[in-house]
Amino acid sequence: MIMRKRKVLKPSEGAAAVVTGAANGIGRCFAYEIVRRGGSVICVDIDEELANKTAEELSELGEGRAIGYKCDVADEEQMRVLSEQAETLLGRPVTLLINNAGIAVAGSIGEQSLDDWRAAIDVNLWGVVYGCHYFVPKLRELGFGGIINVASAAGFAAIPGTAAYSASKAAVLAMSEALAGEMTGSGVHVTTLCPTAVNTNILERGRMNSGINEFTNKIKDNWVFVASPENVASGTLDALDRNNMYFMPQFDSRLGWRLKRYAPRTYARALGEIYRLTAS
C-alpha cells in the first residue's frame, strides 16, 4: 500500500487576508503577494483613493479578490467595524491578518512634539493592538491561519533621534512575542517583521525633524542593505509559513540583533558618533 504525504496547509496560500497600510510600500507588496499566491485581500488604508486603486490593480491579475477599504487603524471603532465586515467582504472567514500600517516619526527627545509621540503610539502600536484584539479571537476559533505584525529593527536596536518610533516598535515586538506564546498549539502562526531600511516612501510621508530627516535619508541613500518591499513581503510570508517567530530580511538587522545583546554600550556609542557626525 502506497502512503501519500498529506499536504501541509500554509497560511500564506489561498488566504483570506486583511492587510493594513496596503496602499503603499510593504503593505501594497503584501497584498500583491497574497493575491499572487491565490488568496483574497482587503486592502485597508486611511487613503481611500489609493486603497481602491491598489485593489483594482490587484483584481486585474485575475488570481484572487481584492477589496479597497478606508480605515484609520488608530481608531478603535473603525477597526472593530472592519473586523465585523471582513468575513462578509471576503466571502469567508479571515485566515491572515497583517498589521502593517505605520508612521515614521523622528526627532530628539525634548524637541520632538508630544503630538508626534502620540501619533507614533496611536498608529504604530494601537493599530496593532486593535487589529489583534478584534481578529485574534476569530483566528483562534478557526484553528488555522497567521498573523504578521510589522515592527522594525529599531524596536530592538534604536538609533538616536528615533525614540518615539523605536518605542512604538519595541512595544509591537514585545506584544508579538507574548502573542506567539499564547497561540502555541492553536494552529495560528505568528511572525514579527523586523527590517532596517526598505525602499519605500515612509520617510517622505512621516513626521521628520529636519536634522533627523537628513540623517535618515543619508542612511537610506548610502546603506548597502536597503531591501526592496517586494522581497520583504515575499520573504515574510515564507517565514510565516515556516512558523518563524521573527523575520529579519537584511544582514544588518541580524547583525544589530546580536551586537545589541553582546555589546550594548559599544553599539550605542558607535551609533551616537555616526549620528553626531552625520547630523552636524
URQUIHU-V761136 format. One record per residue. N is the residue number from 1. RES is the residue in one small letter. SS is DSSP state (alpha for helix, beta for strand, coil for the rest). OMEGA is omega in whole degrees, -180 to 180 (none if undefined). NEAR is the number of other C-alpha atoms within 12 Angstrom. Layout:
# URQUIHU-V761136
[[N | RES | SS | OMEGA | NEAR] [N | RES | SS | OMEGA | NEAR]]
This chain:
# URQUIHU-V761136
[[1 | m | coil | -179 | 3] [2 | i | coil | 179 | 4] [3 | m | coil | 178 | 5] [4 | r | coil | 178 | 6] [5 | k | coil | 177 | 6] [6 | r | coil | -180 | 6] [7 | k | coil | 179 | 6] [8 | v | coil | 180 | 12] [9 | l | coil | 179 | 20] [10 | k | coil | -178 | 27] [11 | p | coil | -176 | 38] [12 | s | coil | -175 | 47] [13 | e | coil | 179 | 29] [14 | g | coil | -174 | 26] [15 | a | coil | 167 | 41] [16 | a | beta | -164 | 40] [17 | a | beta | 169 | 50] [18 | v | beta | 180 | 52] [19 | v | beta | 177 | 58] [20 | t | beta | -177 | 49] [21 | g | coil | -171 | 44] [22 | a | coil | -176 | 48] [23 | a | coil | -175 | 42] [24 | n | coil | 167 | 37] [25 | g | alpha | -177 | 35] [26 | i | alpha | -179 | 39] [27 | g | alpha | 178 | 46] [28 | r | alpha | 179 | 41] [29 | c | alpha | 173 | 37] [30 | f | alpha | -179 | 50] [31 | a | alpha | 179 | 54] [32 | y | alpha | -176 | 43] [33 | e | alpha | 177 | 37] [34 | i | alpha | 178 | 45] [35 | v | alpha | 179 | 38] [36 | r | alpha | 180 | 29] [37 | r | coil | 174 | 28] [38 | g | coil | -178 | 26] [39 | g | coil | 175 | 36] [40 | s | beta | -173 | 43] [41 | v | beta | 169 | 53] [42 | i | beta | -179 | 51] [43 | c | beta | -175 | 52] [44 | v | beta | 177 | 46] [45 | d | beta | 177 | 41] [46 | i | coil | 177 | 29] [47 | d | coil | -174 | 23] [48 | e | alpha | -178 | 22] [49 | e | alpha | -180 | 21] [50 | l | alpha | 177 | 25] [51 | a | alpha | 179 | 32] [52 | n | alpha | 179 | 27] [53 | k | alpha | 178 | 25] [54 | t | alpha | -180 | 37] [55 | a | alpha | 179 | 38] [56 | e | alpha | 180 | 26] [57 | e | alpha | 179 | 25] [58 | l | alpha | 180 | 35] [59 | s | alpha | 180 | 27] [60 | e | coil | 178 | 17] [61 | l | coil | 175 | 22] [62 | g | coil | -177 | 18] [63 | e | coil | -179 | 22] [64 | g | coil | -177 | 31] [65 | r | coil | 178 | 35] [66 | a | beta | -178 | 44] [67 | i | beta | 174 | 41] [68 | g | beta | -176 | 38] [69 | y | beta | 179 | 38] [70 | k | beta | 179 | 29] [71 | c | coil | 172 | 36] [72 | d | coil | -175 | 31] [73 | v | coil | 179 | 43] [74 | a | coil | -179 | 31] [75 | d | coil | -176 | 23] [76 | e | alpha | -177 | 23] [77 | e | alpha | 179 | 18] [78 | q | alpha | 178 | 24] [79 | m | alpha | 177 | 34] [80 | r | alpha | 179 | 23] [81 | v | alpha | 177 | 23] [82 | l | alpha | -179 | 34] [83 | s | alpha | -180 | 36] [84 | e | alpha | -176 | 19] [85 | q | alpha | -171 | 23] [86 | a | alpha | -177 | 36] [87 | e | alpha | 179 | 25] [88 | t | alpha | -180 | 16] [89 | l | alpha | -178 | 25] [90 | l | alpha | -179 | 30] [91 | g | coil | 178 | 21] [92 | r | coil | -178 | 21] [93 | p | coil | 176 | 30] [94 | v | coil | 177 | 43] [95 | t | coil | -177 | 43] [96 | l | beta | 177 | 50] [97 | l | beta | 176 | 55] [98 | i | beta | 178 | 53] [99 | n | beta | -173 | 48] [100 | n | coil | -174 | 47] [101 | a | coil | -179 | 46] [102 | g | coil | 179 | 47] [103 | i | coil | 176 | 42] [104 | a | coil | 179 | 39] [105 | v | beta | -179 | 42] [106 | a | beta | 179 | 43] [107 | g | beta | -178 | 34] [108 | s | coil | 177 | 26] [109 | i | coil | -177 | 21] [110 | g | coil | 177 | 13] [111 | e | coil | 176 | 20] [112 | q | coil | -179 | 26] [113 | s | coil | 177 | 20] [114 | l | alpha | 175 | 20] [115 | d | alpha | 177 | 15] [116 | d | alpha | 176 | 30] [117 | w | alpha | -179 | 31] [118 | r | alpha | 179 | 22] [119 | a | alpha | 180 | 29] [120 | a | alpha | -179 | 39] [121 | i | alpha | -178 | 32] [122 | d | alpha | -176 | 32] [123 | v | alpha | -172 | 41] [124 | n | alpha | -179 | 42] [125 | l | alpha | -176 | 41] [126 | w | alpha | 176 | 32] [127 | g | alpha | 178 | 44] [128 | v | alpha | 178 | 46] [129 | v | alpha | -179 | 36] [130 | y | alpha | 180 | 34] [131 | g | alpha | -180 | 47] [132 | c | alpha | -178 | 39] [133 | h | alpha | -174 | 24] [134 | y | alpha | -177 | 28] [135 | f | alpha | -178 | 38] [136 | v | alpha | 178 | 37] [137 | p | alpha | 179 | 26] [138 | k | alpha | 179 | 28] [139 | l | alpha | 179 | 32] [140 | r | alpha | 179 | 30] [141 | e | alpha | 179 | 17] [142 | l | alpha | 179 | 19] [143 | g | coil | 180 | 22] [144 | f | coil | 174 | 32] [145 | g | beta | -177 | 41] [146 | g | beta | 176 | 50] [147 | i | beta | 173 | 51] [148 | i | beta | 174 | 53] [149 | n | beta | -179 | 52] [150 | v | beta | 175 | 51] [151 | a | coil | -179 | 45] [152 | s | coil | 172 | 43] [153 | a | alpha | 177 | 39] [154 | a | alpha | 179 | 38] [155 | g | alpha | 177 | 36] [156 | f | coil | -179 | 37] [157 | a | coil | -175 | 36] [158 | a | coil | 174 | 33] [159 | i | coil | -179 | 35] [160 | p | coil | 177 | 32] [161 | g | coil | -179 | 34] [162 | t | beta | -174 | 42] [163 | a | alpha | -178 | 32] [164 | a | alpha | -180 | 40] [165 | y | alpha | -178 | 44] [166 | s | alpha | 179 | 36] [167 | a | alpha | -180 | 34] [168 | s | alpha | -179 | 40] [169 | k | alpha | 175 | 44] [170 | a | alpha | 178 | 32] [171 | a | alpha | 178 | 31] [172 | v | alpha | 179 | 43] [173 | l | alpha | 180 | 36] [174 | a | alpha | 179 | 26] [175 | m | alpha | -178 | 28] [176 | s | alpha | 177 | 35] [177 | e | alpha | 177 | 26] [178 | a | alpha | -179 | 18] [179 | l | alpha | 179 | 30] [180 | a | alpha | 177 | 31] [181 | g | alpha | -180 | 17] [182 | e | alpha | -176 | 18] [183 | m | coil | 178 | 28] [184 | t | coil | 179 | 19] [185 | g | coil | -177 | 15] [186 | s | coil | -174 | 22] [187 | g | coil | -180 | 27] [188 | v | beta | 179 | 40] [189 | h | beta | 177 | 44] [190 | v | beta | 179 | 47] [191 | t | beta | 178 | 43] [192 | t | beta | 179 | 45] [193 | l | beta | -179 | 48] [194 | c | coil | 179 | 43] [195 | p | coil | 167 | 40] [196 | t | coil | -177 | 40] [197 | a | coil | 177 | 35] [198 | v | beta | -175 | 35] [199 | n | coil | 176 | 28] [200 | t | coil | -180 | 29] [201 | n | coil | -176 | 21] [202 | i | coil | 180 | 29] [203 | l | coil | -179 | 31] [204 | e | coil | -177 | 21] [205 | r | coil | -174 | 16] [206 | g | coil | 178 | 25] [207 | r | beta | -171 | 29] [208 | m | beta | 170 | 31] [209 | n | coil | -172 | 26] [210 | s | alpha | 180 | 22] [211 | g | alpha | 179 | 25] [212 | i | alpha | 180 | 32] [213 | n | alpha | 178 | 30] [214 | e | alpha | 179 | 24] [215 | f | alpha | -178 | 31] [216 | t | alpha | 177 | 34] [217 | n | alpha | 177 | 27] [218 | k | alpha | 177 | 21] [219 | i | alpha | -178 | 25] [220 | k | alpha | -177 | 24] [221 | d | alpha | -173 | 19] [222 | n | alpha | -176 | 13] [223 | w | coil | -175 | 19] [224 | v | coil | -175 | 17] [225 | f | coil | 177 | 23] [226 | v | coil | -175 | 25] [227 | a | beta | 174 | 29] [228 | s | coil | 180 | 24] [229 | p | alpha | 179 | 32] [230 | e | alpha | -180 | 26] [231 | n | alpha | 179 | 26] [232 | v | alpha | -179 | 34] [233 | a | alpha | -179 | 40] [234 | s | alpha | -180 | 31] [235 | g | alpha | 180 | 32] [236 | t | alpha | 178 | 44] [237 | l | alpha | 176 | 47] [238 | d | alpha | 178 | 30] [239 | a | alpha | 177 | 30] [240 | l | alpha | 179 | 35] [241 | d | alpha | 179 | 31] [242 | r | coil | -178 | 22] [243 | n | coil | 175 | 29] [244 | n | coil | -178 | 24] [245 | m | coil | 179 | 33] [246 | y | beta | 167 | 37] [247 | f | beta | 178 | 37] [248 | m | coil | -168 | 37] [249 | p | coil | -176 | 33] [250 | q | coil | 180 | 29] [251 | f | alpha | -176 | 21] [252 | d | alpha | 177 | 24] [253 | s | alpha | 178 | 31] [254 | r | alpha | 177 | 25] [255 | l | alpha | 179 | 22] [256 | g | alpha | 178 | 31] [257 | w | alpha | -178 | 28] [258 | r | alpha | -179 | 18] [259 | l | alpha | -179 | 20] [260 | k | alpha | -177 | 26] [261 | r | alpha | -177 | 16] [262 | y | alpha | -178 | 13] [263 | a | coil | -173 | 16] [264 | p | alpha | -178 | 18] [265 | r | alpha | 177 | 14] [266 | t | alpha | 179 | 15] [267 | y | alpha | -178 | 24] [268 | a | alpha | 180 | 22] [269 | r | alpha | -179 | 17] [270 | a | alpha | 179 | 20] [271 | l | alpha | 179 | 26] [272 | g | alpha | 178 | 21] [273 | e | alpha | 178 | 16] [274 | i | alpha | -180 | 20] [275 | y | alpha | -178 | 26] [276 | r | alpha | -178 | 18] [277 | l | alpha | -176 | 14] [278 | t | alpha | -175 | 19] [279 | a | alpha | -177 | 24] [280 | s | coil | none | 13]]
